[in-house]
Amino acid sequence: MLSNTFSLESIPINTSLLLTASFALVPFLIWGIVSLFDDAAKYPSSLPKISISNDNTSADKTHAAGSFPSLAAGLKSVYPKFREAVYVVTGNSPVNWKNFVIIPPKWVDDLKNLPEDKLSFNQSIYDRFNSKLVHMTLKDPSHTPVFLKSVSVDLTRHIAKIMGDLDEELTYAFEKLLPACDDWTEVYPGKLLPEVVALASGRIFVGLPLCRDPEFVKSTITFTVDVFLAGEELNKYPKVLRPLIAPWLKLVKICKQQHLTMERLLKPHLEERSTMMKRGEELPSDMMTWVIKNSDDKDKFDLEHQASCQLNVSLAAIHTTTMTASHAWLDMTARPEYLEPLREEWSEVLATEPTGVISKTSMPKLKKLDSFLKESQRLSPLGATAFERKVTGPFILPDGTKLEKGFYLAVAAEAVGLDESLWDRPDQFDGFRFEKLRQVAGNESRYQFATTGVESMHFGHGKHACPGRFFAANEIKLILAYLFRNYDMKFPEGEGRPKNIQTPSGKIPDYSKPVLLKKRSV
Ligand code: HEM
């Protein structure tokens, strides 16, 4: 009887090895099969293709128009040839979509207002960042209009009213965080600005005293980092397995915990506002109030809803603003010849203000500063692409290319900013380029920092264009003005502007390098 029992010892050694090897291969086989679902949409084989990260191993090779180490390098290199063409990005592309189509910017005006069931901004975000799985979303997708209205309508409408608070919080933040700088002192933008921006944004999102609570400040800064890291971690697994794996990943648990922390921090403040509302008292002018006001009665004081709105607005606002301000600060330090004209412009406008604080109505008068910021963003954009969308219903592009449901598309926004047919000497930094362009009749508002268009898409374009950009523009101007009005700045001896770090999808400032600041005797 015993001899009939199946055991590895009972079979010859070669067969035993073969069986063991086969069992070991099973997970890889499953992996291979599920991976097939990852790239369900087939892109038209007739379109030219560029491959990223030298990953030329696929069938795409036959149509490859080039293979490039980074998305930015690839798009920049083929732009002159493919400016008016549709082409496909393949290979180890930085975004989680694997393949996507690049369309000429001139078509964006036709596509920008297509409904979500044709072209979806939200779906592209979900897929790119695994956002649902890493708790990057609102409590309920049906809350999106409430969230967006609070940013696009209420925040923008209240800018005039909140400028004083913003200025006060920035001054508080800089005084708290900057050393004396009586002599040249090293300051690291990457250490300083996230906290400055978090404090200032927090003042407008939740108000005092919560905005200065160190745990709140830390949460708003780290949530963004955590959800991106968790999303990247999940990218290592095939798409169909991610919902099963996500709840077990440490990073995903941390993101979930961030929501609970935010709920705990907000609880007493939300309760206080509920009491104030019952008493008929006026609520403070901040994001917490606007979310309450815009929500249905049942959601107004729902902690989970408010916490997810707060985390999402911080996610959209803090690092984008920090990096854009850091790029501009580095550009300013590298070109001290701009400091005096910027200081003069600021002083002239400030002199017209009875309150001693630049108001919203005076901001548009700072044309040099606005231009400097736009030029800095043109040469150091956060993303190589913009207008990233998922095709949710098939449609035909103006050249006849059919885009199927499931395709992704984007515009080569950074390369557009370097287009010689659009810009004079585009590779050169000309801080007042846009100020000069605005002097031409008809161009007065076309080239403002916060203006979007097919030539300038770093805030997106169309119905999903960044709704926080007017607030961000004012905040960044106040930050830079604080620095150039109060300090002289330079880089350490023998060093120039630190080169941007080319990430797979964009450019981030090199936070490992300091700027030297010295207090001015004003
Ligand atoms: C310099 C700083 C910022 C940059 C560069 C930036 C950039 C962007 C970009 C590129 C988009 C996508 C637009 C599209 O694809 O059409 C976007 C969307 C968005 N941004 Fe910003 N942003 C910044 C600051 C802010 C701030 C301060 C807030 C909030 C106060 C904010 C809130 C949002 C929101 C809510 C969306 C989603 C819009 C939608 O779903 O329709 N952003 N931003």
Residues whose N, C-alpha, C, O or C-beta is under 5 A from the ligand:
A	BS01	HEM	V151 V313 A316 A317 T320 T321 T324 F387 E388 M457 H458 F459 G460 H461 K463 H464 A465 C466 P467 G468 R469 A472
